[in-house]
Amino acid sequence: MTLKLWRVSAAAATNVNENIVVPVTVLVPVATQTFPHFDATVLWGAVLNAGDAIWGLAGSGSSLSISGDGTVVQV
């Protein structure tokens, strides 16, 4: 399974190569009981402003489930 990730600002609003998080396609291993998760560590600590987004493209549309978590900080 392959995965591409983009961190897209509200101003860009598209997943062009200037916004790609990883310059190459990532190979995601098959999940097992021992390793049920794959961490996209490149996004750890990423800060998204209002309207920003993370876009993803999997090599197969029905076999990859992505979830994320974080904190909302209002100033």
C-alpha positions as a Python dict, from the first residue, in 0.01 Angstrom:
ca = {
    (1, 'M'): (0, 0, 0),
    (2, 'T'): (132, 343, -85),
    (3, 'L'): (45, 679, 66),
    (4, 'K'): (117, 1042, -26),
    (5, 'L'): (48, 1328, 217),
    (6, 'W'): (16, 1701, 161),
    (7, 'R'): (-8, 1981, 419),
    (8, 'V'): (-215, 2240, 236),
    (9, 'S'): (-258, 2597, 356),
    (10, 'A'): (-590, 2774, 315),
    (11, 'A'): (-426, 3008, 64),
    (12, 'A'): (-296, 2725, -155),
    (13, 'A'): (-615, 2514, -147),
    (14, 'T'): (-463, 2241, -364),
    (15, 'N'): (-232, 1943, -328),
    (16, 'V'): (48, 2063, -556),
    (17, 'N'): (406, 1939, -512),
    (18, 'E'): (507, 2256, -322),
    (19, 'N'): (279, 2138, -37),
    (20, 'I'): (382, 1772, -23),
    (21, 'V'): (494, 1657, 321),
    (22, 'V'): (703, 1362, 204),
    (23, 'P'): (892, 1397, -128),
    (24, 'V'): (846, 1028, -211),
    (25, 'T'): (554, 788, -186),
    (26, 'V'): (551, 611, 152),
    (27, 'L'): (506, 235, 161),
    (28, 'V'): (261, 151, 440),
    (29, 'P'): (313, -201, 579),
    (30, 'V'): (24, -439, 630),
    (31, 'A'): (-110, -411, 986),
    (32, 'T'): (-54, -703, 1222),
    (33, 'Q'): (-147, -782, 1581),
    (34, 'T'): (203, -673, 1685),
    (35, 'F'): (208, -354, 1474),
    (36, 'P'): (-154, -245, 1415),
    (37, 'H'): (-66, 118, 1335),
    (38, 'F'): (153, 317, 1100),
    (39, 'D'): (256, 660, 1234),
    (40, 'A'): (308, 948, 994),
    (41, 'T'): (571, 1100, 1221),
    (42, 'V'): (645, 1373, 967),
    (43, 'L'): (317, 1536, 1078),
    (44, 'W'): (384, 1517, 1453),
    (45, 'G'): (378, 1869, 1589),
    (46, 'A'): (232, 2017, 1271),
    (47, 'V'): (31, 2331, 1331),
    (48, 'L'): (-271, 2397, 1110),
    (49, 'N'): (-420, 2742, 1089),
    (50, 'A'): (-786, 2811, 1014),
    (51, 'G'): (-869, 2667, 670),
    (52, 'D'): (-552, 2456, 646),
    (53, 'A'): (-585, 2085, 569),
    (54, 'I'): (-398, 1758, 543),
    (55, 'W'): (-470, 1577, 217),
    (56, 'G'): (-390, 1214, 151),
    (57, 'L'): (-387, 982, -148),
    (58, 'A'): (-374, 606, -103),
    (59, 'G'): (-272, 356, -367),
    (60, 'S'): (-602, 175, -312),
    (61, 'G'): (-927, 349, -222),
    (62, 'S'): (-1075, 81, 1),
    (63, 'S'): (-792, -58, 211),
    (64, 'L'): (-652, 234, 411),
    (65, 'S'): (-815, 407, 707),
    (66, 'I'): (-658, 729, 837),
    (67, 'S'): (-731, 904, 1165),
    (68, 'G'): (-572, 1194, 1345),
    (69, 'D'): (-591, 1376, 1675),
    (70, 'G'): (-477, 1704, 1818),
    (71, 'T'): (-567, 2003, 2024),
    (72, 'V'): (-763, 2314, 1929),
    (73, 'V'): (-602, 2631, 2068),
    (74, 'Q'): (-792, 2956, 2042),
    (75, 'V'): (-615, 3284, 2109),
}
